[in-house]
Amino acid sequence: MIVEESAAVQELVEQALRASGDHVLVTQNPLEVLDVAHRVRIDLLVIDIDSEPGLVEEIRESQPDLRVLYLSDSPVEQQAGPNRSLLLLTPFSLGALRAGIAAGLDRSEPEPSVGAGTEQ
């Protein structure tokens, strides 16, 4: 599931996920995610780190193993809590995005961050 206000970033992430054969749900409304989370299991949530405060924690109440790929335009620390999450700094390359998605979907141990800047 992708929650992103920027249409350009949203489209890039959606295309990368669909190219991998993943089913993708997209919204610009962070609160819509709560409704979806009550009906389906979310494998990976891609969300702007500045999105609705407390949203990820609220989703994790019903999906404690939720994996999150945060998008951020500044190297900030992630909020405390279950850490099954990664941080991808914008602007990012398509290669860094794919690496972040792969790590978010496939990793067995939490990692603090993936990629930064424009490296591929």
All heavy atoms as an XYZ file, in Angstrom:
906
protein
N       0.843     -1.166      0.000
C       0.000      0.000      0.000
C       0.886      1.226      0.000
O       1.877      1.271      0.723
C      -0.911     -0.012      1.225
C      -1.718      1.239      1.383
S      -3.340      0.858      1.989
C      -4.339      1.762      0.867
N       0.522      2.199     -0.815
C       1.290      3.430     -0.929
C       0.431      4.590     -0.419
O      -0.711      4.752     -0.864
C       1.680      3.725     -2.394
C       2.428      2.545     -2.999
C       2.503      5.004     -2.484
C       2.523      2.599     -4.515
N       0.981      5.368      0.493
C       0.320      6.577      0.971
C       1.285      7.725      0.714
O       2.292      7.855      1.403
C      -0.010      6.504      2.479
C      -0.738      7.760      2.917
C      -0.818      5.267      2.788
N       1.007      8.527     -0.290
C       1.939      9.576     -0.693
C       1.163     10.733     -1.302
O       0.297     10.520     -2.145
C       2.931      9.013     -1.709
C       3.868      9.998     -2.320
C       4.733     10.747     -1.327
O       5.345     10.105     -0.456
O       4.797     11.987     -1.418
N       1.480     11.944     -0.862
C       0.799     13.136     -1.374
C       1.299     13.535     -2.757
O       0.531     14.028     -3.567
C       0.974     14.299     -0.401
C       0.215     14.103      0.893
C       0.366     15.275      1.843
O       0.865     16.344      1.419
O      -0.023     15.118      2.998
N       2.578     13.324     -3.028
C       3.149     13.703     -4.311
C       2.748     12.690     -5.380
O       3.088     11.511     -5.302
C       4.675     13.757     -4.212
O       5.258     13.805     -5.500
N       2.042     13.171     -6.398
C       1.585     12.280     -7.470
C       2.775     11.649     -8.207
O       2.720     10.481     -8.580
C       0.695     13.045     -8.446
N       3.863     12.403     -8.392
C       5.023     11.883     -9.116
C       5.688     10.749     -8.330
O       6.019      9.703     -8.890
C       6.021     13.008     -9.380
N       5.883     10.944     -7.032
C       6.495      9.912     -6.197
C       5.570      8.706     -6.111
O       6.004      7.559     -6.229
C       6.829     10.458     -4.790
C       7.299      9.346     -3.866
C       7.880     11.550     -4.885
N       4.293      8.976     -5.950
C       3.286      7.912     -5.872
C       3.337      7.037     -7.128
O       3.356      5.812     -7.047
C       1.911      8.556     -5.714
C       0.781      7.593     -5.492
C      -0.530      8.351     -5.405
O      -0.977      8.907     -6.407
N      -1.126      8.383     -4.231
N       3.394      7.671     -8.280
C       3.414      6.922     -9.542
C       4.694      6.107     -9.689
O       4.653      4.953    -10.121
C       3.280      7.886    -10.718
C       3.171      7.189    -12.051
C       2.926      8.148    -13.203
O       2.370      9.231    -12.982
O       3.310      7.795    -14.332
N       5.827      6.675     -9.302
C       7.101      5.955     -9.398
C       7.088      4.708     -8.524
O       7.464      3.621     -8.969
C       8.252      6.869     -8.989
C       9.647      6.242     -9.009
C      10.043      5.862    -10.421
C      10.652      7.195     -8.399
N       6.639      4.855     -7.279
C       6.596      3.717     -6.362
C       5.612      2.669     -6.880
O       5.904      1.465     -6.877
C       6.221      4.171     -4.936
C       6.040      2.974     -4.019
C       7.277      5.117     -4.376
N       4.450      3.124     -7.344
C       3.442      2.194     -7.867
C       3.978      1.403     -9.051
O       3.821      0.182     -9.121
C       2.183      2.956     -8.269
C       1.089      2.056     -8.787
C      -0.171      2.808     -9.168
O      -0.167      4.053     -9.199
O      -1.174      2.130     -9.453
N       4.648      2.073     -9.976
C       5.204      1.382    -11.144
C       6.264      0.366    -10.738
O       6.316     -0.739    -11.289
C       5.784      2.390    -12.133
C       4.729      3.170    -12.876
C       5.326      4.207    -13.814
O       6.541      4.402    -13.889
N       4.458      4.890    -14.545
N       7.105      0.726     -9.772
C       8.150     -0.205     -9.321
C       7.532     -1.453     -8.700
O       7.990     -2.574     -8.940
C       9.084      0.483     -8.326
N       6.482     -1.277     -7.911
C       5.823     -2.429     -7.288
C       5.096     -3.282     -8.325
O       5.186     -4.501     -8.304
C       4.858     -1.960     -6.199
C       5.506     -1.517     -4.896
C       4.533     -0.724     -4.048
C       6.027     -2.722     -4.139
N       4.366     -2.639     -9.209
C       3.625     -3.393    -10.230
C       4.581     -4.139    -11.168
O       4.281     -5.244    -11.597
C       2.698     -2.474    -11.018
C       1.508     -2.007    -10.202
C       0.441     -1.350    -11.069
N      -0.532     -0.645    -10.282
C      -1.539     -1.209     -9.636
N      -1.700     -2.503     -9.683
N      -2.387     -0.467     -8.942
N       5.738     -3.542    -11.466
C       6.718     -4.196    -12.333
C       7.237     -5.484    -11.695
O       7.655     -6.402    -12.393
C       7.876     -3.248    -12.631
N       7.192     -5.550    -10.381
C       7.621     -6.751     -9.654
C       6.488     -7.759     -9.517
O       6.663     -8.801     -8.890
C       8.126     -6.369     -8.263
O       9.219     -5.505     -8.364
N       5.315     -7.427    -10.049
C       4.177     -8.330     -9.986
C       3.355     -8.210     -8.712
O       2.519     -9.069     -8.436
N       3.580     -7.162     -7.953
C       2.850     -6.973     -6.705
C       1.490     -6.319     -6.949
O       1.327     -5.547     -7.894
C       3.659     -6.096     -5.742
C       4.947     -6.759     -5.309
O       4.870     -7.864     -4.760
O       6.023     -6.170     -5.529
N       0.538     -6.624     -6.081
C      -0.754     -5.943     -6.089
C      -0.566     -4.669     -5.287
O      -0.007     -4.704     -4.184
C      -1.839     -6.809     -5.454
C      -2.088     -8.069     -6.217
N      -2.879     -8.109     -7.339
C      -1.625     -9.324     -6.035
C      -2.899     -9.338     -7.804
N      -2.129    -10.102     -7.032
N      -1.050     -3.549     -5.819
C      -0.778     -2.258     -5.207
C      -2.069     -1.500     -4.952
O      -2.918     -1.403     -5.839
C       0.140     -1.404     -6.113
C       0.473     -0.084     -5.442
C       1.405     -2.158     -6.482
N      -2.187     -0.971     -3.754
C      -3.269     -0.057     -3.404
C      -2.629      1.299     -3.180
O      -1.599      1.400     -2.518
C      -3.984     -0.513     -2.136
C      -4.604     -1.904     -2.198
C      -5.070     -2.330     -0.808
C      -5.761     -1.924     -3.177
N      -3.242      2.346     -3.733
C      -2.663      3.682     -3.675
C      -3.692      4.664     -3.138
O      -4.862      4.606     -3.518
C      -2.216      4.147     -5.081
C      -1.578      5.515     -5.013
C      -1.266      3.142     -5.712
N      -3.228      5.567     -2.276
C      -4.104      6.616     -1.781
C      -3.283      7.831     -1.401
O      -2.104      7.718     -1.095
C      -4.935      6.153     -0.570
O      -5.839      7.198     -0.198
C      -4.064      5.795      0.608
N      -3.918      8.989     -1.457
C      -3.293     10.202     -0.938
C      -3.867     10.519      0.439
O      -3.401     11.416      1.105
C      -3.529     11.377     -1.895
C      -2.760     11.224     -3.189
C      -2.963     12.397     -4.127
O      -3.999     13.037     -4.121
N      -1.963     12.661     -4.949
N      -4.856      9.759      0.860
C      -5.523      9.977      2.134
C      -5.023      8.960      3.163
O      -5.386      7.791      3.105
C      -7.035      9.848      1.955
C      -7.800     10.059      3.234
O      -7.239     10.156      4.311
N      -9.111     10.116      3.103
N      -4.208      9.396      4.124
C      -3.662      8.462      5.106
C      -4.728      7.715      5.906
O      -4.521      6.575      6.299
C      -2.828      9.339      6.034
C      -2.650     10.629      5.342
C      -3.749     10.761      4.343
N      -5.860      8.336      6.144
C      -6.889      7.692      6.946
C      -7.590      6.561      6.200
O      -8.149      5.661      6.814
C      -7.898      8.730      7.439
C      -7.280      9.815      8.330
C      -8.338     10.824      8.751
C      -6.588      9.215      9.532
N      -7.520      6.579      4.884
C      -8.090      5.499      4.076
C      -7.375      4.175      4.343
O      -7.955      3.103      4.226
C      -7.983      5.879      2.590
C      -9.015      5.284      1.720
C      -8.949      5.866      0.309
O      -8.138      6.761      0.016
O      -9.732      5.371     -0.515
N      -6.112      4.258      4.716
C      -5.315      3.072      5.002
C      -5.919      2.285      6.161
O      -5.918      1.055      6.159
C      -3.856      3.460      5.329
C      -3.038      2.239      5.682
C      -3.240      4.199      4.169
N      -6.439      2.979      7.156
C      -7.036      2.302      8.312
C      -8.183      1.405      7.888
O      -8.298      0.268      8.344
C      -7.522      3.320      9.339
C      -6.433      4.080     10.065
C      -7.043      5.167     10.939
C      -5.566      3.154     10.871
N      -9.017      1.903      7.001
C     -10.135      1.100      6.503
C      -9.624     -0.137      5.774
O     -10.100     -1.243      6.006
C     -11.014      1.952      5.581
C     -12.203      1.182      5.060
O     -12.920      0.560      5.871
O     -12.413      1.194      3.825
N      -8.627      0.051      4.932
C      -8.056     -1.072      4.181
C      -7.410     -2.070      5.138
O      -7.579     -3.280      4.991
C      -7.025     -0.572      3.144
C      -6.277     -1.728      2.511
C      -7.712      0.271      2.075
N      -6.699     -1.573      6.142
C      -5.998     -2.449      7.088
C      -6.950     -3.331      7.880
O      -6.563     -4.401      8.338
C      -5.142     -1.615      8.032
N      -8.184     -2.917      8.027
C      -9.174     -3.742      8.734
C      -9.728     -4.850      7.844
O     -10.306     -5.806      8.337
C     -10.324     -2.876      9.262
C      -9.909     -1.984     10.379
N      -9.550     -2.457     11.620
C      -9.768     -0.643     10.439
C      -9.224     -1.445     12.402
N      -9.336     -0.330     11.700
N      -9.548     -4.706      6.528
C     -10.110     -5.686      5.600
C      -9.084     -6.615      4.975
O      -9.406     -7.752      4.656
C     -10.880     -4.960      4.480
C     -12.120     -4.248      5.003
C     -12.922     -3.594      3.894
N     -12.241     -2.358      3.483
C     -11.926     -2.056      2.225
N     -12.219     -2.866      1.246
N     -11.321     -0.930      1.934
N      -7.856     -6.135      4.762
C      -6.835     -6.958      4.099
C      -5.495     -6.819      4.805
O      -5.219     -5.814      5.459
C      -6.646     -6.570      2.605
C      -7.906     -6.791      1.811
C      -6.171     -5.148      2.459
N      -4.671     -7.852      4.646
C      -3.312     -7.817      5.200
C      -2.444     -6.981      4.265
O      -2.430     -7.188      3.052
C      -2.749     -9.227      5.307
C      -1.356     -9.268      5.872
C      -0.867    -10.712      6.003
N       0.544    -10.729      6.241
C       1.465    -10.811      5.281
N       1.107    -10.912      4.023
N       2.748    -10.817      5.579
N      -1.704     -6.056      4.833
C      -0.788     -5.212      4.057
C       0.618     -5.786      4.218
O       1.114     -5.924      5.341
C      -0.841     -3.754      4.559
C      -2.253     -3.189      4.396
C       0.180     -2.906      3.815
C      -2.448     -1.824      5.032
N       1.251     -6.162      3.110
C       2.603     -6.715      3.163
C       3.648     -5.625      3.383
O       4.639     -5.847      4.079
C       2.928     -7.464      1.876
C       2.080     -8.707      1.714
O       1.849     -9.408      2.719
O       1.627     -8.971      0.592
N       3.448     -4.475      2.746
C       4.397     -3.374      2.863
C       3.634     -2.063      2.723
O       2.868     -1.887      1.778
C       5.474     -3.461      1.770
C       6.521     -2.337      1.742
C       7.406     -2.379      2.986
C       7.379     -2.434      0.487
N       3.857     -1.166      3.660
C       3.277      0.166      3.603
C       4.384      1.126      3.220
O       5.403      1.216      3.909
C       2.685      0.547      4.967
C       2.106      1.951      5.086
C       0.897      2.122      4.162
C       1.723      2.243      6.534
N       4.222      1.835      2.105
C       5.169      2.851      1.669
C       4.507      4.189      1.984
O       3.442      4.495      1.444
C       5.493      2.734      0.168
C       6.496      3.802     -0.251
C       6.016      1.332     -0.167
N       5.124      4.968      2.873
C       4.463      6.155      3.395
C       5.465      7.267      3.687
O       6.593      6.996      4.083
C       3.663      5.786      4.675
C       2.793      6.943      5.145
C       4.585      5.291      5.769
C       1.797      6.544      6.222
N       5.049      8.495      3.468
C       5.865      9.654      3.812
C       6.002      9.703      5.332
O       5.013      9.548      6.051
C       5.204     10.931      3.289
C       6.103     12.129      3.451
O       6.375     12.504      4.612
O       6.531     12.695      2.432
N       7.208      9.912      5.811
C       7.451      9.896      7.250
C       6.682     11.002      7.966
O       6.389     10.905      9.157
C       8.961      9.959      7.566
C       9.225      9.473      8.988
C       9.507     11.362      7.336
C      10.644      9.089      9.257
N       6.328     12.061      7.236
C       5.591     13.172      7.831
C       4.083     13.003      7.706
O       3.331     13.922      7.994
C       6.011     14.494      7.179
C       7.472     14.829      7.466
O       7.934     14.533      8.588
O       8.141     15.373      6.575
N       3.636     11.848      7.282
C       2.211     11.589      7.129
C       1.531     11.585      8.488
O       2.168     11.763      9.514
C       2.012     10.248      6.417
O       0.698     10.139      5.953
N       0.260     11.334      8.487
C      -0.588     11.346      9.685
C       0.124     10.754     10.910
O       0.431      9.564     10.928
C      -1.849     10.542      9.381
C      -2.912     10.624     10.408
C      -3.625     11.955     10.429
O      -3.669     12.644      9.394
O      -4.133     12.300     11.491
N       0.407     11.562     11.948
C       1.076     11.037     13.147
C       0.276      9.901     13.798
O      -0.933      9.983     13.927
C       1.129     12.249     14.083
C       0.962     13.434     13.197
C       0.114     12.977     12.038
N       0.989      8.849     14.160
C       0.349      7.731     14.836
C      -0.330      6.729     13.926
O      -0.814      5.701     14.397
N      -0.362      6.991     12.631
C      -1.061      6.105     11.698
C      -0.438      4.716     11.665
O      -1.149      3.712     11.764
C      -1.072      6.717     10.292
C      -1.739      5.888      9.206
C      -3.229      5.718      9.506
C      -1.545      6.535      7.847
N       0.871      4.634     11.549
C       1.540      3.332     11.472
C       1.307      2.546     12.759
O       0.999      1.348     12.714
C       3.049      3.501     11.178
C       3.780      2.175     11.310
C       3.247      4.092      9.787
N       1.409      3.211     13.895
C       1.182      2.535     15.170
C      -0.249      2.013     15.260
O      -0.492      0.923     15.782
C       1.479      3.486     16.335
C       2.957      3.812     16.483
C       3.479      4.814     15.446
O       2.672      5.517     14.795
O       4.707      4.869     15.268
N      -1.204      2.792     14.760
C      -2.603      2.362     14.786
C      -2.833      1.140     13.899
O      -3.542      0.209     14.275
C      -3.523      3.511     14.364
C      -4.963      3.255     14.688
C      -5.827      4.495     14.561
O      -5.296      5.616     14.513
O      -7.052      4.320     14.500
N      -2.205      1.112     12.736
C      -2.328     -0.043     11.847
C      -1.676     -1.257     12.503
O      -2.192     -2.373     12.428
C      -1.691      0.239     10.474
C      -2.452      1.352      9.758
C      -1.670     -1.028      9.618
C      -1.760      1.873      8.521
N      -0.548     -1.043     13.175
C       0.162     -2.158     13.814
C      -0.619     -2.769     14.973
O      -0.298     -3.858     15.413
C       1.544     -1.710     14.274
C       2.530     -1.665     13.118
C       3.938     -1.446     13.584
N       4.865     -1.665     12.483
C       5.946     -0.933     12.284
N       6.243      0.050     13.103
N       6.742     -1.193     11.273
N      -1.639     -2.092     15.455
C      -2.482     -2.694     16.488
C      -3.200     -3.929     15.936
O      -3.380     -4.910     16.640
C      -3.499     -1.677     17.011
C      -2.873     -0.619     17.891
C      -3.868      0.415     18.360
O      -5.093      0.212     18.229
O      -3.407      1.468     18.861
N      -3.605     -3.877     14.666
C      -4.276     -5.030     14.058
C      -3.331     -5.846     13.176
O      -3.616     -6.996     12.869
C      -5.488     -4.572     13.233
O      -5.081     -3.735     12.171
N      -2.209     -5.253     12.770
C      -1.221     -5.944     11.940
C       0.171     -5.703     12.532
O       0.949     -4.904     12.007
C      -1.298     -5.431     10.493
C      -2.632     -5.693      9.846
C      -2.609     -5.475      8.341
O      -1.593     -5.674      7.669
N      -3.742     -5.086      7.804
N       0.496     -6.393     13.623
C       1.756     -6.123     14.326
C       3.016     -6.383     13.507
O       4.072     -5.826     13.803
C       1.697     -7.040     15.544
C       0.612     -8.012     15.286
C      -0.305     -7.420     14.268
N       2.934     -7.211     12.482
C       4.102     -7.507     11.648
C       4.204     -6.599     10.426
O       4.989     -6.877      9.516
C       4.068     -8.963     11.199
C       4.252     -9.921     12.370
O       4.904     -9.528     13.355
O       3.740    -11.044     12.307
N       3.442     -5.521     10.405
C       3.453     -4.599      9.271
C       4.861     -4.102      8.996
O       5.563     -3.663      9.905
C       2.541     -3.395      9.560
C       2.510     -2.314      8.484
C       1.792     -2.828      7.236
C       1.828     -1.063      9.014
N       5.263     -4.193      7.759
C       6.562     -3.679      7.331
C       6.323     -2.328      6.674
O       5.385     -2.163      5.906
C       7.223     -4.642      6.360
C       7.528     -5.967      7.014
C       8.019     -6.959      6.029
N       8.245     -8.234      6.695
C       8.801     -9.258      6.112
N       9.182     -9.186      4.856
N       8.978    -10.377      6.776
N       7.208     -1.369      6.965
C       7.011      0.002      6.506
C       8.272      0.504      5.826
O       9.378      0.322      6.334
C       6.662      0.936      7.684
C       6.441      2.358      7.193
C       5.432      0.431      8.431
N       8.091      1.126      4.670
C       9.163      1.836      3.985
C       8.792      3.314      4.055
O       7.859      3.753      3.391
C       9.305      1.373      2.532
C      10.336      2.114      1.673
C      11.738      2.013      2.273
C      10.320      1.594      0.243
N       9.492      4.045      4.938
C       9.244      5.481      5.076
C      10.016      6.231      3.997
O      11.166      5.916      3.717
C       9.732      5.984      6.431
C       8.878      5.577      7.600
C       9.302      4.583      8.470
C       7.668      6.204      7.853
C       8.539      4.217      9.564
C       6.892      5.851      8.947
C       7.328      4.851      9.793
O       6.568      4.490     10.883
N       9.379      7.245      3.421
C      10.024      8.149      2.488
C      10.226      9.475      3.204
O       9.304      9.976      3.851
C       9.161      8.360      1.241
C       8.745      7.094      0.488
C       7.859      7.454     -0.703
C       9.953      6.306      0.027
N      11.434     10.032      3.112
C      11.722     11.279      3.818
C      12.660     12.135      2.987
O      13.557     11.627      2.317
C      12.363     10.977      5.175
O      12.697     12.182      5.836
N      12.450     13.454      3.064
C      13.344     14.357      2.347
C      14.478     14.869      3.231
O      15.289     15.667      2.810
C      12.578     15.524      1.737
C      11.802     16.329      2.758
O      11.890     16.024      3.953
O      11.094     17.267      2.351
N      14.542     14.388      4.472
C      15.652     14.751      5.351
C      16.035     13.542      6.196
O      15.176     12.726      6.542
C      15.271     15.928      6.249
O      14.189     15.595      7.079
N      17.312     13.426      6.542
C      17.766     12.269      7.313
C      17.355     12.377      8.777
O      18.153     12.693      9.646
C      19.285     12.296      7.146
C      19.605     13.728      6.874
C      18.410     14.298      6.163
N      16.090     12.100      9.036
C      15.565     12.164     10.400
C      15.530     10.774     10.993
O      15.494      9.782     10.277
C      14.140     12.760     10.430
C      14.165     14.189      9.956
C      13.190     11.933      9.600
N      15.515     10.705     12.312
C      15.380      9.405     12.962
C      13.929      8.978     12.918
O      13.029      9.791     13.059
C      15.833      9.492     14.421
C      17.322      9.528     14.569
C      17.731      9.328     16.006
O      17.027      8.637     16.750
O      18.772      9.884     16.366
N      13.706      7.690     12.740
C      12.353      7.156     12.767
C      11.831      7.188     14.187
O      12.593      7.100     15.137
C      12.340      5.724     12.242
C      12.773      5.652     10.793
C      12.793      4.227     10.317
O      11.963      3.434     10.710
N      13.740      3.899      9.478
N      10.524      7.312     14.294
C       9.917      7.308     15.613
C      10.090      5.947     16.259
O      10.229      4.947     15.578
C       8.427      7.650     15.499
C       8.218      9.104     15.178
C       7.488      9.320     13.872
O       6.990      8.395     13.261
N       7.450     10.554     13.431
N      10.042      5.939     17.591
C      10.187      4.690     18.340
C       8.994      3.785     18.098
O       7.944      4.217     17.678
C      10.315      5.001     19.827
N       9.167      2.516     18.383
C       8.089      1.553     18.220
C       8.633      0.309     17.566
O       9.837      0.190     17.351
N       7.762     -0.634     17.242
C       8.232     -1.832     16.542
C       8.955     -1.381     15.285
O       8.448     -0.566     14.539
C       6.948     -2.582     16.225
C       5.920     -2.020     17.134
C       6.341     -0.614     17.424
N      10.124     -1.884     15.053
C      10.961     -1.267     14.037
C      10.981     -1.967     12.699
O      11.871     -1.743     11.922
C      12.385     -1.123     14.578
C      13.117      0.003     13.918
O      12.537      0.781     13.181
N      14.382      0.092     14.167
N      10.030     -2.769     12.360
C      10.034     -3.452     11.067
C       9.845     -2.415      9.965
O       8.875     -2.433      9.229
C       8.963     -4.518     11.026
C       9.208     -5.620     12.057
C       8.162     -6.684     12.022
N       8.027     -7.335     10.743
C       8.801     -8.315     10.269
N       9.795     -8.757     10.984
N       8.556     -8.864      9.105
N      10.801     -1.475      9.902
C      10.672     -0.390      8.953
C      12.033      0.035      8.415
O      13.067     -0.208      9.016
C       9.953      0.790      9.607
O      10.582      1.165     10.798
N      11.977      0.679      7.281
C      13.156      1.184      6.582
C      12.924      2.647      6.255
O      11.791      3.103      6.224
C      13.354      0.421      5.269
C      13.527     -1.081      5.392
C      13.247     -1.749      4.060
C      14.931     -1.380      5.851
N      13.998      3.358      5.963
C      13.923      4.764      5.599
C      14.619      4.953      4.265
O      15.760      4.519      4.090
C      14.590      5.622      6.678
C      14.648      7.115      6.413
C      13.233      7.714      6.402
C      15.494      7.802      7.471
N      13.931      5.592      3.320
C      14.500      5.895      2.010
C      14.459      7.400      1.834
O      13.386      8.009      1.909
C      13.700      5.204      0.902
C      14.217      5.355     -0.519
C      15.624      4.761     -0.658
C      13.272      4.703     -1.508
N      15.643      7.997      1.646
C      15.726      9.443      1.500
C      15.410      9.868      0.068
O      15.860      9.238     -0.884
C      17.120      9.930      1.883
C      17.535      9.696      3.330
C      18.968     10.147      3.550
C      16.584     10.408      4.289
N      14.633     10.940     -0.054
C      14.340     11.507     -1.363
C      15.288     12.672     -1.596
O      15.658     13.355     -0.642
C      12.875     11.998     -1.446
O      12.651     12.950     -0.425
C      11.902     10.858     -1.301
N      15.701     12.923     -2.820
C      15.354     12.141     -4.010
C      16.104     10.816     -4.010
O      17.220     10.717     -3.509
C      15.816     13.019     -5.162
C      16.931     13.833     -4.598
C      16.607     14.029     -3.137
N      15.471      9.796     -4.572
C      16.082      8.477     -4.632
C      16.053      7.988     -6.066
O      15.244      8.409     -6.872
C      15.368      7.478     -3.720
C      13.873      7.460     -3.878
C      13.271      6.782     -4.925
C      13.072      8.142     -2.981
C      11.892      6.773     -5.066
C      11.692      8.130     -3.118
C      11.100      7.447     -4.162
N      16.966      7.086     -6.359
C      17.020      6.488     -7.691
C      16.038      5.326     -7.752
O      15.582      4.818     -6.721
C      18.428      5.979     -7.989
O      18.723      4.883     -7.132
N      15.733      4.892     -8.936
C      14.867      3.730     -9.114
C      15.523      2.496     -8.485
O      14.853      1.679     -7.871
C      14.575      3.498    -10.595
C      13.565      2.418    -10.937
C      12.237      2.656    -10.214
C      13.337      2.346    -12.437
N      16.833      2.393     -8.594
C      17.553      1.276     -7.985
C      17.430      1.274     -6.469
O      17.222      0.230     -5.852
N      17.547      2.444     -5.858
C      17.409      2.537     -4.398
C      15.981      2.210     -3.983
O      15.763      1.549     -2.968
C      17.799      3.936     -3.925
N      15.015      2.655     -4.776
C      13.614      2.339     -4.478
C      13.379      0.837     -4.552
O      12.784      0.247     -3.647
C      12.686      3.067     -5.453
C      11.200      2.711     -5.351
C      10.651      3.046     -3.971
C      10.411      3.423     -6.450
N      13.861      0.213     -5.608
C      13.694     -1.244     -5.745
C      14.371     -1.992     -4.604
O      13.829     -2.969     -4.082
C      14.237     -1.708     -7.092
C      13.340     -1.327     -8.237
C      13.867     -1.852     -9.546
N      12.966     -1.485    -10.627
C      13.363     -1.161    -11.847
N      14.647     -1.196    -12.151
N      12.485     -0.835    -12.779
N      15.550     -1.518     -4.184
C      16.252     -2.153     -3.066
C      15.454     -1.989     -1.770
O      15.354     -2.925     -0.972
C      17.648     -1.551     -2.904
N      14.873     -0.825     -1.576
C      14.057     -0.594     -0.387
C      12.818     -1.463     -0.368
O      12.462     -2.035      0.673
N      12.175     -1.599     -1.507
C      10.986     -2.449     -1.612
C      11.361     -3.909     -1.361
O      10.699     -4.611     -0.605
C      10.308     -2.275     -2.985
C       9.676     -0.882     -3.076
C       9.270     -3.372     -3.233
C       9.221     -0.492     -4.471
N      12.452     -4.357     -1.992
C      12.889     -5.748     -1.811
C      13.224     -6.019     -0.352
O      12.835     -7.051      0.202
C      14.097     -6.037     -2.703
N      13.919     -5.102      0.277
C      14.267     -5.282      1.686
C      13.015     -5.284      2.553
O      12.898     -6.071      3.487
C      15.231     -4.178      2.137
N      12.069     -4.421      2.227
C      10.838     -4.354      2.998
C       9.989     -5.595      2.873
O       9.346     -6.030      3.822
N       9.999     -6.217      1.727
C       9.185     -7.403      1.502
C       9.886     -8.698      1.877
O       9.223     -9.672      2.216
C       8.748     -7.475      0.035
C       7.731     -6.417     -0.394
C       7.520     -6.464     -1.901
C       6.417     -6.581      0.341
N      11.210     -8.725      1.835
C      11.936     -9.989      1.978
C      12.781    -10.129      3.229
O      13.220    -11.228      3.524
C      12.860    -10.199      0.784
C      12.101    -10.291     -0.518
O      10.933    -10.702     -0.498
O      12.683     -9.933     -1.548
N      13.035     -9.091      3.941
C      13.990     -9.209      5.042
C      13.402     -9.973      6.218
O      12.211     -9.976      6.447
C      14.472     -7.838      5.487
C      13.448     -7.081      6.301
C      14.040     -5.799      6.802
N      13.165     -5.245      7.786
C      12.135     -4.456      7.520
N      11.888     -4.134      6.273
N      11.361     -4.001      8.486
N      14.270    -10.604      6.994
C      13.818    -11.322      8.180
C      14.191    -10.572      9.448
O      13.626    -10.788     10.492
C      14.410    -12.729      8.217
O      15.813    -12.654      8.205
N      15.157     -9.691      9.371
C      15.562     -8.880     10.522
C      15.351     -7.416     10.165
O      15.614     -7.006      9.054
C      17.049     -9.098     10.842
C      17.362    -10.502     11.291
C      16.715    -10.837     12.622
O      16.688     -9.979     13.518
O      16.230    -11.976     12.768
N      14.907     -6.585     11.122
C      14.742     -5.162     10.860
C      16.061     -4.514     10.522
O      17.103     -4.868     11.060
C      14.198     -4.609     12.176
C      13.773     -5.782     12.969
C      14.536     -6.956     12.468
N      16.007     -3.554      9.601
C      17.193     -2.788      9.215
C      16.897     -1.317      9.416
O      15.789     -0.874      9.181
C      17.525     -3.045      7.742
C      17.854     -4.497      7.455
C      18.065     -4.733      5.978
O      18.444     -3.779      5.274
O      17.865     -5.860      5.531
N      17.872     -0.516      9.835
C      17.605      0.876     10.139
C      17.353      1.745      8.910
O      16.577      2.666      8.961
C      18.852      1.339     10.883
C      19.911      0.378     10.502
C      19.225     -0.906     10.172
N      18.039      1.481      7.789
C      17.807      2.322      6.619
C      18.274      1.615      5.359
O      19.028      0.669      5.415
C      18.565      3.652      6.758
O      19.952      3.409      6.788
N      17.768      2.107      4.222
C      18.146      1.558      2.925
C      18.416      2.712      1.998
O      17.594      3.612      1.883
C      17.029      0.707      2.317
C      17.325      0.386      0.870
C      16.852     -0.572      3.086
N      19.554      2.684      1.323
C      19.848      3.656      0.293
C      19.757      5.089      0.788
O      19.174      5.377      1.798
N      20.309      5.983      0.037
C      20.202      7.389      0.340
C      20.565      8.142     -0.915
O      21.378      7.705     -1.700
C      21.128      7.772      1.481
N      19.971      9.261     -1.072
C      20.322     10.115     -2.180
C      20.077      9.493     -3.520
O      19.045      8.902     -3.757
N      21.082      9.602     -4.407
C      20.880      9.197     -5.785
C      21.677      7.975     -6.190
O      21.848      7.716     -7.363
C      21.252     10.362     -6.716
O      22.604     10.736     -6.452
C      20.325     11.547     -6.505
N      22.207      7.214     -5.240
C      22.962      6.017     -5.613
C      22.041      4.973     -6.222
O      20.872      4.884     -5.906
C      23.613      5.409     -4.374
C      24.698      6.257     -3.793
C      25.348      5.564     -2.618
O      25.112      4.370     -2.415
O      26.088      6.244     -1.912
N      22.588      4.159     -7.114
C      21.828      3.048     -7.704
C      22.374      1.747     -7.269
O      23.450      1.536     -6.951
C      21.835      3.114     -9.224
C      20.856      4.145     -9.708
C      20.618      3.993    -11.208
O      21.171      3.136    -11.884
N      19.777      4.812    -11.723
